[in-house]
Amino acid sequence: MRKIVLILGLIIVLGACLLLFFFTPEKLTPENPAGKTIYYALINDSGVQDNNKRYDYEVIAYSKKGKEKKLEFSAGKQLRKGAYVQLYYTRIRGVTYWAEVPYEELPVMVQQKYEK
């Protein structure tokens, strides 16, 4: 019985150490790109306002390598139609941060997807 408790305790301590290593406070900060995939999207519609007065968006976004992904996110304000946004995405939390960027700052592969 003592061995089982010791092994379980060791597993818990090891698990806590791994969590601290992989989920550092910097990586958990929404606006920090560390540990996140950056996507770029074009806002095509005015969004749908929910009960919390936030605007929900569903966009087709592209990574800097041109990989396409459908993403959903919400914003506290209505985004400008035709605006390009940079989205920070994680598998677990989804989009954690967005910022409007000019067309010229988009990666070349993304610019090719949005040829003007």
N, C-alpha and C positions, 0 to 999 in steps of 0.2 A: 504494500500500500504506500509505503514511504517513497519507493522508487517512482511510482506513478505520479505522486504529487510533485516530486522533484522534476520529473520530465515535463509535466504540464507547466510548472512554473518557469522552466527554462524556455519552453516554446513561447509562452506569453512574453517573457522578457525579450527574446529574439524577435518576435513579431513587433513589439513596441519599437525596438531599435530600427527595424526595417522601415516602419511607418515614419519615424523621425527622419530617416535618411532620404526616403523618396518624396515625402510631403513636407518639405521645409516651408517655413512661413513665406519665403519669397515666391515659391511655386504656387502657393495658395492665394496670393494676392491677385485679384482679377485683372488688373491692368499690367501685370508683369508677364512678358511673353515666355519666360522660362518654363519649360515643360509643356508648352502649348503649341498647337499647329496654327499657323497664321493663314487665313483665307481672305480673299477679296471678293466683293460682290457689288452688283449694281442694284440700286433700289428702283424697282419698277412700279410699285404701287404705294398708296398712302398708308398702308398698314391697317390692322383691325384693332380698334380700341377695346380693351377688356374692362372688367368691372373695377379694376384697380387704377384706372385712368392711364394705363400703359398701352403702348402700341406694339402689337405682335406682327412680326415679319417672317415670311417664309421665302428664302432666296436660294438661287443656284450660285454657289460660291466656287472659287478656284484657288488652289494652292499656288505657291510661286513657281511650281513645276508644271502648272496647268491642269492638275488633277481636279476633276469636278466632284462636288459634294452638295447635297441638299441640306441646308441648315435652317434652323428656326431660332429666333431670338426676340427679345422684347426691348423696347427703349422707353425712357421716361418722357420723350417728346416725339412728335411726328417728324420723321426724317424727310428730307427734300427728295422729291421724285427726280431721278436721274443722277443722284449722288453716288459716288463710289465709297464703299466702307471697307475698313480693315477689321476683321473679326478674329478674336483669339478663341480657339476651340480646344476643349479637352473631351475625351471620350466619356468621362464620368459626369462632368458638370455641364457639358454643352458649351455654348458661347458664353464667355465670362466677361468680355469687354468688346466694345466696338468704337471706332473713331472714323470720321469722314476723312478721306484722303483725295488729293487731286489726281486726275488721270495720269499725269506725268510721273507720279510716285509709284504707280503700279508696276510690278515686275513685267518684263518684256513678254513672257509667256501669257500673262493675264491680259496685257494690252492687246495681244493678238486675238484673244477670245472676244474682246469688246471693241474691235476695230470700229473707229468712228466713220 
